[in-house]
Amino acid sequence: MLNEIIEDNHGDDLYDASLYVPTGKAKTVDGFENVTEAEIERFKADGFLAIEGAFSPAQMADAIAAVEDIINGKNETFRDKSVLFERGVKEQVLAAPDEERKTFVRKLQQWIGFDERLDHFHVNPDLLDVLGRIMGEPAKLYSNQAMQKPARIGREKPWHQDHAYFNLPMDTEIVSVWIALQEANHENGSMCVIPGSHLAGPVIHFQVRDWQICDLDIAKDRVVEVALQPGGILFWHGRLHHGSPANRSDKSRRSLQIHYIPESVDPDIVTQEERLAVYGSEGKDVSC
């Protein structure tokens, strides 16, 4: 049993569902071996790249088992506080048997380094090769989470840019990697992106349902849905506008999320105040 139940209290259940009505579906590449230079150039133009069949069903099954072991407290080296549950479920979690606790989890923070069934993903040579081709230099690990959008209670993640969360130099080419452990589709809250939005630069974020881009600033006529099968990967640029709707289906949507930066970037030279001077609304003549 976990020592403490930590709920993720950010966000609100009420939002405009039209924010996630796709105008199309993302094209995918079949396997790492088919990521040509044309796909790398497409990433630079669109801000994202989706690959199906990057990892095997056996690897996905092992990863899910490892995540469940962490959730159920079976991995003694993992910090319990890094398991975040959905809002308002504390009593249910306390009363749930181990096999049901996984149905309430929203996020695992910093899972790398605790289970060999998970650790191979972030150093996969094919994945690192794609990152290096995108960045023009070797990539290094910056941050990682396991995102769980539970069946029926998984909340929306409002539209945002990843760089708005990270204290990194403003010109850093952050590339985020999202590995689908389970099928991600329109019903259970697949990722949505706005192609080319990264090229417009930083956007002011507001604390509304979460730390997010204002709903009024979302280009709803350009929303593309990224549906993936288990083992599929989505790469996206740190300034790409992206988000995902709530999961009200009976199927959960689990994933591993890893953020990389170029090897040459010093991650310790930017303060929160410097980041908020760009991405925050305070001190600016703006409102949402």
C-alpha positions as CSV (number, residue, x, y, z in Angstrom):
1,M,0.0,0.0,0.0
2,L,1.2,3.5,-0.8
3,N,2.2,5.5,2.3
4,E,0.3,8.6,1.2
5,I,-2.3,9.4,-1.4
6,I,-1.3,12.4,-3.5
7,E,-4.1,13.8,-5.7
8,D,-3.5,15.9,-8.7
9,N,-5.8,18.8,-7.9
10,H,-5.1,20.9,-11.0
11,G,-7.8,21.4,-13.6
12,D,-11.6,21.5,-13.8
13,D,-13.9,19.0,-15.4
14,L,-15.8,21.6,-17.4
15,Y,-14.5,22.7,-20.8
16,D,-15.6,23.4,-24.3
17,A,-15.6,20.1,-26.1
18,S,-15.2,21.9,-29.5
19,L,-11.6,22.6,-28.5
20,Y,-10.8,19.0,-29.5
21,V,-12.9,18.4,-32.5
22,P,-10.3,17.3,-35.1
23,T,-10.3,18.5,-38.7
24,G,-8.2,15.6,-39.6
25,K,-6.0,12.7,-38.4
26,A,-2.2,12.7,-38.3
27,K,-0.3,10.7,-40.9
28,T,2.0,8.1,-39.4
29,V,5.2,6.4,-40.4
30,D,5.4,2.6,-40.1
31,G,8.4,1.9,-37.9
32,F,11.7,3.7,-37.2
33,E,13.3,2.3,-40.3
34,N,10.9,4.4,-42.5
35,V,11.8,7.7,-40.9
36,T,13.4,9.3,-43.9
37,E,14.8,12.8,-44.3
38,A,11.5,13.9,-45.7
39,E,9.8,12.9,-42.3
40,I,12.5,15.0,-40.5
41,E,11.8,18.0,-42.6
42,R,8.0,17.4,-42.1
43,F,8.7,17.5,-38.3
44,K,10.4,20.8,-38.7
45,A,7.5,22.2,-40.6
46,D,4.6,20.7,-38.7
47,G,6.2,20.4,-35.2
48,F,5.4,16.7,-34.8
49,L,6.1,13.2,-36.1
50,A,4.0,10.0,-35.4
51,I,5.5,6.5,-35.8
52,E,3.4,3.3,-35.5
53,G,5.0,0.0,-34.6
54,A,8.1,1.4,-32.9
55,F,7.9,-1.1,-30.0
56,S,6.5,-4.6,-29.8
57,P,3.4,-5.9,-28.0
58,A,5.7,-7.7,-25.5
59,Q,7.5,-4.5,-24.7
60,M,4.2,-2.8,-24.1
61,A,3.0,-5.6,-21.8
62,D,6.2,-5.5,-19.8
63,A,6.0,-1.7,-19.5
64,I,2.4,-1.8,-18.3
65,A,3.3,-4.4,-15.7
66,A,6.2,-2.3,-14.5
67,V,4.0,0.8,-14.2
68,E,1.4,-1.2,-12.2
69,D,4.1,-2.5,-9.9
70,I,5.1,1.1,-9.1
71,I,1.5,2.2,-8.6
72,N,0.8,-0.8,-6.2
73,G,3.9,0.0,-4.2
74,K,5.8,-3.2,-5.2
75,N,8.8,-1.2,-6.4
76,E,10.4,-0.3,-3.1
77,T,12.9,2.1,-4.6
78,F,10.3,4.3,-6.1
79,R,9.1,7.4,-4.2
80,D,5.5,7.0,-3.3
81,K,4.9,10.8,-3.6
82,S,5.6,10.5,-7.3
83,V,2.3,8.7,-8.0
84,L,-0.4,11.3,-8.5
85,F,-4.0,10.2,-8.5
86,E,-7.0,11.9,-10.1
87,R,-8.8,14.6,-8.1
88,G,-11.4,13.5,-5.5
89,V,-10.6,9.8,-5.4
90,K,-8.7,9.5,-2.1
91,E,-11.3,7.4,-0.4
92,Q,-11.7,5.1,-3.3
93,V,-8.0,4.6,-3.5
94,L,-7.7,3.8,0.2
95,A,-10.4,1.2,-0.1
96,A,-9.3,-0.3,-3.4
97,P,-7.4,-3.6,-3.7
98,D,-4.0,-3.5,-5.5
99,E,-5.4,-4.5,-8.8
100,E,-7.9,-1.6,-8.9
101,R,-5.6,1.2,-7.7
102,K,-4.2,1.6,-11.2
103,T,-7.7,2.8,-12.3
104,F,-7.3,6.1,-10.4
105,V,-3.8,7.2,-11.3
106,R,-3.2,10.3,-13.4
107,K,0.5,10.6,-13.5
108,L,3.8,9.0,-12.4
109,Q,6.7,11.5,-12.0
110,Q,10.3,10.6,-12.9
111,W,9.9,6.9,-13.5
112,I,13.3,6.4,-15.2
113,G,15.9,4.5,-13.2
114,F,13.5,2.2,-11.2
115,D,12.7,-0.7,-13.5
116,E,14.6,-2.3,-16.3
117,R,11.4,-3.0,-18.1
118,L,11.0,0.7,-18.5
119,D,14.6,2.0,-18.6
120,H,15.4,0.8,-22.1
121,F,12.9,3.1,-23.8
122,H,14.7,6.4,-23.2
123,V,18.0,5.1,-24.5
124,N,16.6,3.2,-27.4
125,P,19.2,3.7,-30.3
126,D,16.5,4.2,-33.0
127,L,14.6,6.7,-30.9
128,L,17.9,8.6,-30.1
129,D,18.8,8.6,-33.8
130,V,15.5,10.3,-34.7
131,L,16.1,12.9,-32.0
132,G,19.6,13.5,-33.2
133,R,18.5,14.0,-36.7
134,I,15.8,16.5,-35.6
135,M,18.1,18.4,-33.3
136,G,21.3,18.3,-35.4
137,E,23.2,17.0,-32.3
138,P,22.9,14.2,-29.7
139,A,19.9,14.5,-27.4
140,K,20.0,14.3,-23.6
141,L,17.3,13.4,-21.2
142,Y,15.6,16.3,-19.4
143,S,12.4,15.1,-17.7
144,N,9.9,12.1,-17.8
145,Q,6.4,11.2,-16.7
146,A,4.0,8.3,-17.2
147,M,0.7,9.8,-18.2
148,Q,-2.4,7.8,-17.3
149,K,-5.8,8.9,-18.5
150,P,-8.1,6.6,-16.5
151,A,-11.3,5.2,-17.9
152,R,-14.3,7.4,-17.2
153,I,-12.5,9.9,-14.9
154,G,-9.4,10.9,-16.9
155,R,-9.4,14.7,-17.1
156,E,-8.6,17.0,-20.0
157,K,-5.1,18.3,-20.4
158,P,-5.7,21.8,-21.8
159,W,-3.8,23.2,-24.8
160,H,-0.3,24.3,-23.9
161,Q,3.3,24.4,-24.9
162,D,5.8,22.2,-23.0
163,H,8.4,25.0,-22.9
164,A,6.0,27.0,-20.7
165,Y,6.6,24.4,-18.0
166,F,10.4,24.1,-18.2
167,N,13.1,26.5,-17.0
168,L,15.2,26.3,-20.2
169,P,16.8,28.9,-22.5
170,M,14.1,30.3,-24.7
171,D,15.8,29.1,-27.9
172,T,16.1,25.5,-26.7
173,E,14.7,22.9,-29.1
174,I,12.9,20.7,-26.7
175,V,11.5,17.5,-28.2
176,S,9.0,15.5,-26.3
177,V,8.4,11.8,-26.9
178,W,5.1,10.1,-26.1
179,I,4.9,6.3,-26.2
180,A,1.5,4.8,-26.3
181,L,1.3,1.8,-24.0
182,Q,-2.4,1.3,-24.9
183,E,-4.4,2.4,-27.8
184,A,-5.0,6.1,-28.0
185,N,-8.1,7.1,-29.9
186,H,-10.8,9.8,-30.1
187,E,-13.0,8.1,-27.4
188,N,-10.3,7.8,-24.7
189,G,-8.6,11.1,-25.1
190,S,-5.9,10.9,-27.8
191,M,-3.4,13.7,-28.2
192,C,-4.4,16.6,-30.4
193,V,-2.0,19.0,-32.1
194,I,-2.0,22.2,-34.2
195,P,0.5,21.7,-37.1
196,G,3.0,24.5,-37.5
197,S,2.0,26.2,-34.3
198,H,5.5,25.9,-32.9
199,L,6.8,28.3,-35.5
200,A,4.9,31.2,-34.0
201,G,7.1,31.1,-30.9
202,P,6.1,31.3,-27.2
203,V,2.5,32.0,-26.3
204,I,1.4,33.5,-23.0
205,H,-0.1,30.9,-20.6
206,F,-2.8,31.5,-18.0
207,Q,-3.9,29.6,-14.9
208,V,-7.4,28.6,-15.9
209,R,-8.2,24.9,-15.8
210,D,-4.5,24.3,-15.7
211,W,-1.4,26.2,-16.8
212,Q,-2.6,26.6,-20.4
213,I,-3.0,28.7,-23.5
214,C,-6.2,30.7,-23.4
215,D,-9.1,28.8,-25.1
216,L,-9.8,31.9,-27.2
217,D,-6.3,31.6,-28.8
218,I,-6.7,28.0,-30.0
219,A,-6.8,27.6,-33.8
220,K,-9.8,25.2,-33.7
221,D,-9.9,25.0,-37.5
222,R,-6.5,23.4,-37.6
223,V,-6.8,20.7,-34.9
224,V,-5.3,17.3,-35.9
225,E,-5.8,14.2,-33.8
226,V,-2.9,11.7,-33.3
227,A,-4.5,8.3,-32.8
228,L,-1.9,5.6,-32.0
229,Q,-1.8,1.8,-31.5
230,P,0.2,0.4,-28.5
231,G,3.9,0.7,-29.3
232,G,3.4,3.9,-31.4
233,I,5.3,7.1,-30.7
234,L,4.6,10.8,-31.1
235,F,7.5,13.2,-31.2
236,W,6.7,16.9,-30.9
237,H,8.4,20.3,-30.6
238,G,8.5,22.1,-27.2
239,R,6.5,25.0,-28.6
240,L,3.9,23.0,-30.4
241,H,0.3,23.7,-29.3
242,H,-1.1,20.3,-28.0
243,G,-3.6,19.0,-25.6
244,S,-6.1,16.1,-25.0
245,P,-9.7,15.9,-24.0
246,A,-11.2,14.0,-21.1
247,N,-11.6,10.2,-21.2
248,R,-15.2,9.3,-20.6
249,S,-14.9,5.9,-22.3
250,D,-14.5,2.5,-20.6
251,K,-10.9,2.1,-21.8
252,S,-7.9,3.7,-20.1
253,R,-5.1,5.5,-22.1
254,R,-1.6,4.9,-20.7
255,S,1.6,6.3,-22.0
256,L,5.2,7.1,-21.2
257,Q,6.4,10.7,-21.8
258,I,10.0,11.7,-22.1
259,H,11.4,15.2,-22.8
260,Y,14.8,15.7,-24.4
261,I,17.0,18.7,-25.0
262,P,20.2,19.1,-27.2
263,E,23.4,17.9,-25.5
264,S,24.9,21.4,-25.7
265,V,22.1,23.0,-23.7
266,D,22.8,23.9,-20.0
267,P,19.5,23.3,-18.2
268,D,20.6,25.3,-15.1
269,I,21.0,28.8,-16.4
270,V,17.3,29.9,-16.6
271,T,15.2,30.8,-13.6
272,Q,11.5,30.4,-13.2
273,E,11.2,34.2,-13.2
274,E,12.9,34.4,-16.6
275,R,10.6,31.7,-18.0
276,L,7.5,33.5,-16.7
277,A,8.7,36.8,-18.1
278,V,8.1,35.1,-21.5
279,Y,5.3,32.7,-20.9
280,G,3.5,34.2,-17.9
281,S,0.6,36.7,-18.0
282,E,1.6,38.8,-14.9
283,G,2.8,42.3,-15.7
284,K,1.4,42.2,-19.3
285,D,-1.7,43.8,-20.6
286,V,-3.4,40.5,-21.3
287,S,-6.4,38.5,-20.0
288,C,-8.2,35.3,-20.7
